[in-house]
């Protein structure tokens, strides 16, 4: 960036109010939410069936609460103009380690939770240090992290493992009933909607990260660093520290996501959460997060996950059950949102509206 451009950009940043930096974020978020609502309503009208069943809607949360959590982590990193493709491998490694701890070492549920958090936090610290303080490309660092995690998963246990720990199974089988919401069975009995504890954890994390990005100095620093790291540095923001803690937070969330995944499946496998990092990145982009940084919202990532999985359900309801059809529709949906984002931001830039 030239000296002239710095002189022009600094006053603009100084005049911005804390919430103003997310104006384009709010617009893209609105588009994502409206797109999801329209998509689901059309699915209810055209296919009916399971789409009219409240339980199927909440099963999207039950089956993908771990994906919501790692999408939050990816969103934080991407807002700061970074990337982390190691989260899927980390989920496989953490779940397998926790299974071995619970089964072979008769460990406690609390101990397995601490292991998951510690492993996620450790990887986040290491990757954050390499990216922010040693200036190594984040794609290279996290690619190495992904291969390391995948390899270590096989070393921990080469065979699929199932948990038989009674205390863990009691927690895994716990369900939260939503009063008054459900459907009637064939026998006329009312079947209430049930959600897993992981869903509550995932939604709480979305709320906490959203509040952090909106109202804390660290959250505002993320947007500033992602928008222009050099301008952020001129404003006195510690760019390296901000990037470092974005990866630390992403690593911690990957550990939490891994335990939620374990609560959902109750098993460890080297193939656990395959392509989870790709789905998390896609969900963040669909939710309005830009790969270039400076724009994004974890609420948008939540609706990105819902949109992605609703498309998959629509494909299955259409009779196209082969896995490649879901990949094709996901790719088309991702391309559509990327193109839409580019058009919107270009129009706003031409009109002189800040991002």
Order of alpha helices (4+ residues) and beta strands (2+ residues): alpha-alpha-alpha-alpha-alpha-alpha-beta-alpha-beta-beta-alpha-alpha-alpha-alpha-beta-alpha-alpha-alpha
